[in-house]
Amino acid sequence: GVEQVKRVAVIREDECIGCTKCIQACPVDAILGAAKHMHTVIESECTGCDLCVDPCPVDCIDMVTVEPDIRTWTWTPPKSGLIATDRQGASA
């Protein structure tokens, strides 16, 4: 199967004015910050819903693709009932 591409919000913190509009828009509370201070996204909590991007008045939120790595890759176990065989086709 084809793996779904995970996208998360990333705030360019040096451009953030601390308006809290993204915090209010985030349905899963994945953004940390306080009024008039820079905000940041907790990557592991972000669902990639994109709801924080439009409210940002300074357009400092980007949606970026998270490349699968050892932390994000998941393995789908084989279906039960399969019979393992060796190279000659004999049951293991």
Biotite code that builds the C-alpha atoms (Angstrom):
import biotite.structure as struc

atoms = struc.array([
    struc.Atom([0.000, 0.000, 0.000], chain_id="A", res_id=1, res_name="GLY", atom_name="CA", element="C"),
    struc.Atom([0.905, 3.612, -0.393], chain_id="A", res_id=2, res_name="VAL", atom_name="CA", element="C"),
    struc.Atom([1.708, 5.487, 2.794], chain_id="A", res_id=3, res_name="GLU", atom_name="CA", element="C"),
    struc.Atom([-0.253, 8.652, 3.529], chain_id="A", res_id=4, res_name="GLN", atom_name="CA", element="C"),
    struc.Atom([1.885, 11.779, 3.529], chain_id="A", res_id=5, res_name="VAL", atom_name="CA", element="C"),
    struc.Atom([1.794, 13.467, 6.925], chain_id="A", res_id=6, res_name="LYS", atom_name="CA", element="C"),
    struc.Atom([1.765, 17.241, 6.951], chain_id="A", res_id=7, res_name="ARG", atom_name="CA", element="C"),
    struc.Atom([2.181, 19.449, 9.992], chain_id="A", res_id=8, res_name="VAL", atom_name="CA", element="C"),
    struc.Atom([2.082, 23.162, 10.673], chain_id="A", res_id=9, res_name="ALA", atom_name="CA", element="C"),
    struc.Atom([5.364, 24.964, 11.265], chain_id="A", res_id=10, res_name="VAL", atom_name="CA", element="C"),
    struc.Atom([5.441, 28.519, 12.593], chain_id="A", res_id=11, res_name="ILE", atom_name="CA", element="C"),
    struc.Atom([8.255, 30.776, 11.428], chain_id="A", res_id=12, res_name="ARG", atom_name="CA", element="C"),
    struc.Atom([8.861, 31.941, 14.982], chain_id="A", res_id=13, res_name="GLU", atom_name="CA", element="C"),
    struc.Atom([10.941, 34.983, 14.065], chain_id="A", res_id=14, res_name="ASP", atom_name="CA", element="C"),
    struc.Atom([7.919, 36.380, 12.179], chain_id="A", res_id=15, res_name="GLU", atom_name="CA", element="C"),
    struc.Atom([5.255, 35.448, 14.766], chain_id="A", res_id=16, res_name="CYS", atom_name="CA", element="C"),
    struc.Atom([3.649, 38.460, 16.500], chain_id="A", res_id=17, res_name="ILE", atom_name="CA", element="C"),
    struc.Atom([1.947, 36.407, 19.226], chain_id="A", res_id=18, res_name="GLY", atom_name="CA", element="C"),
    struc.Atom([-1.646, 37.228, 18.280], chain_id="A", res_id=19, res_name="CYS", atom_name="CA", element="C"),
    struc.Atom([-2.948, 33.789, 19.499], chain_id="A", res_id=20, res_name="THR", atom_name="CA", element="C"),
    struc.Atom([-5.321, 33.416, 16.508], chain_id="A", res_id=21, res_name="LYS", atom_name="CA", element="C"),
    struc.Atom([-3.668, 30.132, 15.505], chain_id="A", res_id=22, res_name="CYS", atom_name="CA", element="C"),
    struc.Atom([-3.973, 28.821, 19.065], chain_id="A", res_id=23, res_name="ILE", atom_name="CA", element="C"),
    struc.Atom([-7.689, 29.581, 19.052], chain_id="A", res_id=24, res_name="GLN", atom_name="CA", element="C"),
    struc.Atom([-8.138, 27.878, 15.667], chain_id="A", res_id=25, res_name="ALA", atom_name="CA", element="C"),
    struc.Atom([-6.285, 24.663, 16.547], chain_id="A", res_id=26, res_name="CYS", atom_name="CA", element="C"),
    struc.Atom([-8.830, 21.923, 17.388], chain_id="A", res_id=27, res_name="PRO", atom_name="CA", element="C"),
    struc.Atom([-6.252, 19.693, 19.115], chain_id="A", res_id=28, res_name="VAL", atom_name="CA", element="C"),
    struc.Atom([-4.289, 22.290, 21.140], chain_id="A", res_id=29, res_name="ASP", atom_name="CA", element="C"),
    struc.Atom([-1.067, 21.520, 19.277], chain_id="A", res_id=30, res_name="ALA", atom_name="CA", element="C"),
    struc.Atom([0.159, 25.137, 19.405], chain_id="A", res_id=31, res_name="ILE", atom_name="CA", element="C"),
    struc.Atom([1.931, 26.624, 22.409], chain_id="A", res_id=32, res_name="LEU", atom_name="CA", element="C"),
    struc.Atom([2.423, 30.298, 23.078], chain_id="A", res_id=33, res_name="GLY", atom_name="CA", element="C"),
    struc.Atom([1.175, 33.351, 24.921], chain_id="A", res_id=34, res_name="ALA", atom_name="CA", element="C"),
    struc.Atom([-0.167, 36.706, 23.807], chain_id="A", res_id=35, res_name="ALA", atom_name="CA", element="C"),
    struc.Atom([2.575, 38.916, 22.355], chain_id="A", res_id=36, res_name="LYS", atom_name="CA", element="C"),
    struc.Atom([5.104, 36.055, 22.484], chain_id="A", res_id=37, res_name="HIS", atom_name="CA", element="C"),
    struc.Atom([6.103, 33.693, 19.700], chain_id="A", res_id=38, res_name="MET", atom_name="CA", element="C"),
    struc.Atom([4.174, 30.469, 19.272], chain_id="A", res_id=39, res_name="HIS", atom_name="CA", element="C"),
    struc.Atom([5.343, 27.003, 18.299], chain_id="A", res_id=40, res_name="THR", atom_name="CA", element="C"),
    struc.Atom([3.680, 23.800, 17.086], chain_id="A", res_id=41, res_name="VAL", atom_name="CA", element="C"),
    struc.Atom([4.017, 20.473, 18.890], chain_id="A", res_id=42, res_name="ILE", atom_name="CA", element="C"),
    struc.Atom([4.671, 18.293, 15.843], chain_id="A", res_id=43, res_name="GLU", atom_name="CA", element="C"),
    struc.Atom([3.525, 15.050, 17.461], chain_id="A", res_id=44, res_name="SER", atom_name="CA", element="C"),
    struc.Atom([0.141, 16.595, 18.316], chain_id="A", res_id=45, res_name="GLU", atom_name="CA", element="C"),
    struc.Atom([-0.502, 18.374, 15.008], chain_id="A", res_id=46, res_name="CYS", atom_name="CA", element="C"),
    struc.Atom([-3.033, 16.586, 12.785], chain_id="A", res_id=47, res_name="THR", atom_name="CA", element="C"),
    struc.Atom([-2.242, 18.653, 9.691], chain_id="A", res_id=48, res_name="GLY", atom_name="CA", element="C"),
    struc.Atom([-5.790, 20.015, 9.485], chain_id="A", res_id=49, res_name="CYS", atom_name="CA", element="C"),
    struc.Atom([-4.571, 23.405, 8.155], chain_id="A", res_id=50, res_name="ASP", atom_name="CA", element="C"),
    struc.Atom([-7.090, 25.379, 10.271], chain_id="A", res_id=51, res_name="LEU", atom_name="CA", element="C"),
    struc.Atom([-4.372, 27.542, 11.840], chain_id="A", res_id=52, res_name="CYS", atom_name="CA", element="C"),
    struc.Atom([-2.985, 28.884, 8.555], chain_id="A", res_id=53, res_name="VAL", atom_name="CA", element="C"),
    struc.Atom([-5.745, 31.257, 7.387], chain_id="A", res_id=54, res_name="ASP", atom_name="CA", element="C"),
    struc.Atom([-6.296, 33.113, 10.706], chain_id="A", res_id=55, res_name="PRO", atom_name="CA", element="C"),
    struc.Atom([-2.609, 34.132, 10.891], chain_id="A", res_id=56, res_name="CYS", atom_name="CA", element="C"),
    struc.Atom([-2.437, 37.874, 10.077], chain_id="A", res_id=57, res_name="PRO", atom_name="CA", element="C"),
    struc.Atom([1.282, 37.791, 9.209], chain_id="A", res_id=58, res_name="VAL", atom_name="CA", element="C"),
    struc.Atom([1.202, 34.541, 7.199], chain_id="A", res_id=59, res_name="ASP", atom_name="CA", element="C"),
    struc.Atom([4.008, 32.906, 9.201], chain_id="A", res_id=60, res_name="CYS", atom_name="CA", element="C"),
    struc.Atom([2.569, 29.359, 9.280], chain_id="A", res_id=61, res_name="ILE", atom_name="CA", element="C"),
    struc.Atom([3.602, 26.803, 6.688], chain_id="A", res_id=62, res_name="ASP", atom_name="CA", element="C"),
    struc.Atom([2.315, 23.281, 6.173], chain_id="A", res_id=63, res_name="MET", atom_name="CA", element="C"),
    struc.Atom([5.296, 20.987, 5.656], chain_id="A", res_id=64, res_name="VAL", atom_name="CA", element="C"),
    struc.Atom([5.556, 17.316, 4.772], chain_id="A", res_id=65, res_name="THR", atom_name="CA", element="C"),
    struc.Atom([7.009, 15.078, 7.456], chain_id="A", res_id=66, res_name="VAL", atom_name="CA", element="C"),
    struc.Atom([9.275, 12.481, 5.904], chain_id="A", res_id=67, res_name="GLU", atom_name="CA", element="C"),
    struc.Atom([8.789, 9.029, 7.442], chain_id="A", res_id=68, res_name="PRO", atom_name="CA", element="C"),
    struc.Atom([11.605, 8.033, 9.773], chain_id="A", res_id=69, res_name="ASP", atom_name="CA", element="C"),
    struc.Atom([12.072, 5.635, 12.662], chain_id="A", res_id=70, res_name="ILE", atom_name="CA", element="C"),
    struc.Atom([9.742, 7.780, 14.841], chain_id="A", res_id=71, res_name="ARG", atom_name="CA", element="C"),
    struc.Atom([6.886, 8.109, 12.348], chain_id="A", res_id=72, res_name="THR", atom_name="CA", element="C"),
    struc.Atom([6.993, 4.922, 10.268], chain_id="A", res_id=73, res_name="TRP", atom_name="CA", element="C"),
    struc.Atom([4.375, 2.306, 11.114], chain_id="A", res_id=74, res_name="THR", atom_name="CA", element="C"),
    struc.Atom([4.400, -1.326, 10.103], chain_id="A", res_id=75, res_name="TRP", atom_name="CA", element="C"),
    struc.Atom([1.239, -3.128, 9.026], chain_id="A", res_id=76, res_name="THR", atom_name="CA", element="C"),
    struc.Atom([1.343, -6.686, 10.345], chain_id="A", res_id=77, res_name="PRO", atom_name="CA", element="C"),
    struc.Atom([0.480, -9.485, 7.907], chain_id="A", res_id=78, res_name="PRO", atom_name="CA", element="C"),
    struc.Atom([-3.017, -10.910, 7.871], chain_id="A", res_id=79, res_name="LYS", atom_name="CA", element="C"),
    struc.Atom([-3.557, -13.841, 10.189], chain_id="A", res_id=80, res_name="SER", atom_name="CA", element="C"),
    struc.Atom([-3.968, -17.254, 8.648], chain_id="A", res_id=81, res_name="GLY", atom_name="CA", element="C"),
    struc.Atom([-1.089, -16.897, 6.200], chain_id="A", res_id=82, res_name="LEU", atom_name="CA", element="C"),
    struc.Atom([1.134, -19.943, 5.876], chain_id="A", res_id=83, res_name="ILE", atom_name="CA", element="C"),
    struc.Atom([4.876, -19.296, 5.845], chain_id="A", res_id=84, res_name="ALA", atom_name="CA", element="C"),
    struc.Atom([6.895, -21.302, 3.339], chain_id="A", res_id=85, res_name="THR", atom_name="CA", element="C"),
    struc.Atom([10.570, -21.581, 2.529], chain_id="A", res_id=86, res_name="ASP", atom_name="CA", element="C"),
    struc.Atom([12.107, -21.015, -0.916], chain_id="A", res_id=87, res_name="ARG", atom_name="CA", element="C"),
    struc.Atom([11.129, -24.494, -2.073], chain_id="A", res_id=88, res_name="GLN", atom_name="CA", element="C"),
    struc.Atom([7.502, -23.970, -1.034], chain_id="A", res_id=89, res_name="GLY", atom_name="CA", element="C"),
    struc.Atom([7.624, -26.246, 2.009], chain_id="A", res_id=90, res_name="ALA", atom_name="CA", element="C"),
    struc.Atom([5.646, -25.119, 5.040], chain_id="A", res_id=91, res_name="SER", atom_name="CA", element="C"),
    struc.Atom([7.777, -23.732, 7.815], chain_id="A", res_id=92, res_name="ALA", atom_name="CA", element="C"),
])
